[in-house]
Amino acid sequence: MKLLIITQKVNKNDSVLGFFHAWIEKLSEQFEQIEVVCLEMGEYDLPKNVTVHSLGKEEGKGRLTRVWRFYKYIWTLRKNYDAVFVHMNQEYILLGGMLWKLFGKKIYMWRNHHAGTILTNISAIFCTKIFCTSRYSFTAKYKKTFLMPVGVDTSIFKSDKRIARKRDSILFLGRMSPVKKPDMLLNVLISLYGQGVDFSATFVGDQGPDDDAYYVSLKEVARNSGLFNTKVTFLPGVPHSETPKYYNSHEIFVNLSTSGMYDKTIFEAMACECLVLVSNENLRNIVDDKFIFDYGDKKMLCAKLERLIKLADNEKKDAGAKLREIAEKNHSLSLLTQKLYKEIINIV
């Protein structure tokens, strides 16, 4: 089978979407040919049976040009693909769904987010199947939805004994936006410091397109608390390939997103044997309760983070190894691409 993939970015160095480069590479082992149409193209290194086409955002092309290119690609490449896999962006199904139906192409959508609209419902009508990782995702409600592994390359995300894991260190890695709640973690750290709890914390990530003021305010809060560049450090986003060293150099990874998101960073950290503290109900009864706090509950986050910091070294090591086993068994990239392939070509 030949596959058309529609995605936002193809750039292995992107701090947010760089992971998708590995997805495409792994899927290319399953499919005869893959055509990729992306909104924005950066650096990539993909097998010969993969061809990448850009809508031109990296060239500064306007919306009309990008829409024109989209229709040009799905028409001129129509004999090069049997099915369509749209990653996250339902807009492309709204634009191309009718044409793909006329071409006789089956449509598959990956969308994993707690929020959705009537447009999500409309795009779902065109789809043969929908994929997500969280049972709390907006798209989990459809009968045609299949829950999938998160898809972490556990051959890259793993414990690296060459990197020293700093004692009592905390990592936040992700977009510096209100939806990710780094401000909540920062306030908890200030509280812990006031209680005499020793730690170091690193915030790694770039602000969102409209979040400059928010990011500046985060740093200002850290300065006013006396923690800036002493106990708390802010670093810009890094290429996806560089993130394993951050997981490996920290003991605890904190993720404050809603259960509807099921961020892949949780499992990247687990695969690196980093302890996690998350507000994600998908992990309830899968990991020990000491790694889960109620979404938005600052008091519980504070108490559980202090408990993890104060675990004995051997307890931290044993817990990290168990978290690695869970990530590798249930959410590896190999498992994800095998399941996607089977669902798309309808292997029972």
C-alpha positions in Angstrom: 0.0 0.0 0.0 1.1 3.6 -0.7 0.3 6.3 1.8 -0.1 10.1 1.8 0.7 11.7 5.1 -0.4 15.3 5.8 1.3 16.9 8.7 2.3 20.3 10.1 6.1 20.0 10.0 8.8 17.8 8.7 11.9 18.9 10.6 13.9 16.5 12.7 15.4 19.4 14.7 12.1 21.0 15.7 11.7 21.2 19.5 8.0 20.3 19.4 7.3 18.3 16.3 10.7 16.8 15.6 9.4 13.4 16.9 7.3 13.0 13.8 10.4 12.6 11.6 11.0 9.2 13.4 7.3 8.3 12.8 7.6 8.8 9.1 10.9 6.9 9.0 9.4 3.9 10.9 6.2 3.9 8.8 8.4 3.8 5.6 9.4 0.3 6.7 5.8 -0.8 6.4 4.5 1.0 3.3 5.7 0.7 -0.3 5.7 4.4 -0.9 5.0 7.5 1.2 4.2 11.0 0.0 4.3 13.6 2.7 2.7 17.0 2.4 3.6 19.4 5.2 2.8 23.0 6.1 6.5 23.7 6.8 9.7 21.9 5.8 13.0 21.9 7.6 15.9 19.5 7.8 15.1 15.8 7.2 16.8 12.6 6.4 14.3 10.0 5.2 14.4 6.8 3.2 14.2 6.7 -0.6 10.6 5.6 -0.6 9.6 8.9 1.1 9.0 12.1 -0.8 8.4 15.4 1.1 6.3 18.3 -0.4 5.9 21.6 1.4 3.0 24.0 1.3 5.6 26.8 1.7 5.3 28.3 5.2 9.1 28.2 5.5 9.3 30.3 2.3 6.9 32.9 3.7 4.1 31.8 1.4 0.6 33.2 2.2 -2.6 31.3 3.0 -3.9 31.3 -0.6 -0.7 30.0 -2.0 -0.6 27.2 0.6 -4.2 26.2 -0.1 -3.4 26.2 -3.9 -0.4 24.0 -3.3 -2.4 21.6 -1.1 -5.0 21.0 -3.8 -2.2 20.7 -6.5 -0.4 18.0 -4.5 -3.5 15.9 -3.6 -4.5 16.0 -7.3 -1.1 15.5 -9.0 0.0 12.8 -6.5 -3.4 10.9 -6.6 -1.9 7.9 -8.3 0.9 7.7 -5.8 -1.2 6.9 -2.7 -4.0 4.6 -1.8 -4.9 6.1 1.6 -4.5 9.3 3.5 -3.2 9.7 7.1 -3.8 13.2 8.5 -1.7 14.0 11.6 -3.5 16.3 14.1 -4.8 19.0 11.7 -8.4 18.4 10.9 -8.5 21.4 8.6 -6.9 19.3 5.8 -9.7 16.8 6.0 -12.3 19.7 5.8 -10.4 20.9 2.7 -9.7 17.7 1.0 -12.2 15.1 2.3 -14.7 15.4 -0.5 -12.0 15.1 -3.2 -10.4 12.1 -1.4 -13.8 10.4 -1.2 -14.3 11.0 -5.0 -10.9 9.5 -5.6 -11.8 6.5 -3.6 -9.1 7.1 -1.0 -9.7 6.0 2.6 -9.0 8.7 5.2 -7.4 8.2 8.6 -7.0 11.0 11.2 -4.7 11.2 14.2 -6.1 13.7 16.7 -5.3 13.6 20.4 -6.5 16.7 22.3 -9.1 17.4 25.0 -10.7 20.1 23.0 -12.8 19.9 19.8 -15.6 21.7 17.9 -18.3 20.9 15.4 -15.6 21.1 12.7 -13.9 18.1 14.4 -17.2 16.2 14.2 -17.5 17.1 10.5 -14.0 16.0 9.7 -14.7 12.7 11.5 -17.5 12.0 9.1 -15.0 11.6 6.2 -12.7 9.3 8.1 -12.6 5.5 7.9 -10.9 5.4 11.3 -9.6 7.9 13.9 -6.6 7.4 16.1 -5.7 8.9 19.5 -3.8 7.8 22.6 -6.0 9.2 25.4 -9.5 7.9 26.3 -10.1 11.5 27.4 -9.4 12.9 24.0 -12.3 14.7 22.3 -12.1 12.2 19.5 -12.3 9.1 21.8 -16.1 9.3 21.7 -16.4 8.1 18.1 -17.2 4.5 17.3 -14.6 4.5 14.6 -11.8 5.6 17.1 -9.0 3.3 18.1 -6.7 4.0 21.0 -3.0 3.7 20.1 0.4 3.7 21.8 2.0 7.1 22.2 5.0 6.1 20.0 8.4 6.7 21.7 11.6 5.5 20.1 12.9 3.5 23.0 16.2 2.8 21.2 17.0 6.6 21.6 15.1 7.4 24.7 16.8 5.2 27.3 19.0 5.5 30.3 22.4 6.8 29.5 25.0 5.9 32.1 27.5 8.4 30.7 25.2 11.3 31.9 25.2 12.1 35.6 21.7 12.4 37.0 21.7 15.4 39.4 20.3 14.6 42.8 16.9 16.1 43.6 16.6 17.7 40.2 13.3 18.5 38.5 12.6 19.0 34.8 9.8 20.7 32.9 10.2 20.2 29.2 7.6 21.6 26.8 6.0 24.7 25.4 6.0 27.7 27.7 2.3 28.4 27.4 -0.6 28.7 29.9 -2.1 25.4 28.7 1.0 23.6 29.9 0.9 25.3 33.3 4.6 25.9 34.0 3.5 28.8 36.2 1.8 26.3 38.5 5.0 24.2 38.9 7.0 27.4 39.5 4.7 28.5 42.3 5.0 25.0 43.9 8.8 25.2 43.7 8.7 28.6 45.5 6.5 27.0 48.2 8.9 24.0 48.6 11.9 26.4 48.8 10.1 28.3 51.6 9.6 25.0 53.5 13.3 24.3 53.3 13.2 21.6 50.6 16.4 21.4 48.6 16.1 21.0 44.8 17.2 22.3 41.4 14.7 22.8 38.5 15.1 23.3 34.8 12.4 24.7 32.5 13.2 23.8 28.9 11.1 25.1 26.0 10.1 28.1 23.9 7.0 30.2 24.4 4.0 29.8 22.1 3.4 32.4 19.2 1.2 34.6 21.5 2.9 33.9 24.8 5.9 36.3 25.0 4.4 38.2 27.9 3.5 35.0 29.7 7.1 33.7 29.4 8.5 37.1 30.6 6.2 37.0 33.6 7.4 33.5 34.5 11.0 34.6 34.7 10.0 37.7 36.7 8.2 35.6 39.3 11.4 33.4 39.6 13.5 36.6 40.0 11.2 38.0 42.6 11.4 34.8 44.6 15.2 34.7 44.6 15.2 31.4 42.7 16.2 32.6 39.2 19.4 31.1 38.1 20.1 29.7 41.5 17.4 27.0 42.1 15.5 27.5 38.9 16.9 27.8 35.3 15.1 28.6 32.1 16.5 27.3 28.8 15.2 27.7 25.2 13.7 24.7 23.4 16.1 22.2 22.0 16.0 19.8 19.0 14.0 16.7 19.7 17.2 14.6 19.3 18.8 16.4 22.2 16.0 15.9 24.8 17.2 12.4 26.0 20.2 14.1 27.7 17.8 16.4 29.7 15.7 13.4 30.9 18.9 11.6 31.8 20.4 14.4 33.8 17.3 15.0 35.9 15.6 12.8 38.5 12.0 13.9 38.2 10.0 15.1 35.2 6.8 17.0 35.8 3.9 17.3 33.3 0.8 19.3 34.2 -1.3 18.8 31.0 -4.9 17.6 31.0 -5.7 13.9 30.5 -7.0 14.6 27.0 -3.5 15.4 25.8 -1.4 12.5 27.0 1.9 14.2 26.1 4.6 12.0 24.6 7.1 13.6 26.8 5.8 11.6 29.8 6.8 8.4 28.1 10.1 9.8 26.8 11.0 10.6 30.4 9.8 7.2 31.6 11.8 5.4 28.9 14.9 7.3 30.2 14.2 6.0 33.7 13.3 9.4 34.9 10.6 9.6 37.6 7.4 11.3 36.5 4.8 13.3 38.3 1.8 13.9 36.1 -1.9 15.0 36.2 -3.0 12.4 33.6 -5.7 9.9 34.5 -4.8 7.6 31.6 -1.9 6.4 33.9 -4.1 5.6 36.8 -3.7 2.0 37.9 -0.8 1.7 35.4 1.9 3.5 37.5 2.0 3.9 41.2 -0.2 6.6 42.7 2.8 8.5 43.9 3.4 9.5 40.3 -0.1 11.0 39.8 -1.7 14.1 41.2 -5.2 15.6 40.5 -5.2 18.0 37.6 -4.9 21.6 38.8 -4.4 20.6 42.5 -1.5 22.7 43.6 -1.5 21.4 47.1 -1.3 17.7 46.0 1.4 18.5 43.4 3.4 20.2 46.2 3.1 17.2 48.6 3.8 14.5 46.0 6.8 16.4 44.5 8.3 16.7 48.0 7.8 13.0 48.5 9.6 12.1 45.3 12.4 14.4 46.0 12.9 12.7 49.4 12.8 9.2 48.1 16.0 7.2 48.9 18.4 6.8 46.0 17.7 3.0 45.6 14.0 3.7 45.6 14.4 6.3 42.8 16.5 3.8 40.8 14.1 0.9 41.1 11.1 3.1 40.3 12.8 4.5 37.2 13.5 1.0 35.9 9.9 0.0 36.4 8.7 3.1 34.5 11.0 2.2 31.7 9.4 -1.3 31.4 5.9 0.3 31.2 6.9 2.7 28.5 8.8 0.1 26.4 6.0 -2.5 26.7 3.0 -0.3 25.9 4.1 2.8 24.1 7.2 2.2 21.8 7.4 3.6 18.3 7.7 0.1 16.9 4.4 -1.0 18.5 2.7 2.2 17.3 3.7 1.9 13.7 2.8 -1.8 13.6 -0.7 -1.1 14.9 -1.2 1.8 12.6 -0.2 -0.3 9.6 -2.5 -3.1 10.6 -5.5 -0.7 11.1 -4.9 1.1 7.8 -4.6 -2.0 5.7 -7.3 -3.7 7.8 -5.4 -6.7 9.1 -7.5 -8.4 11.7 
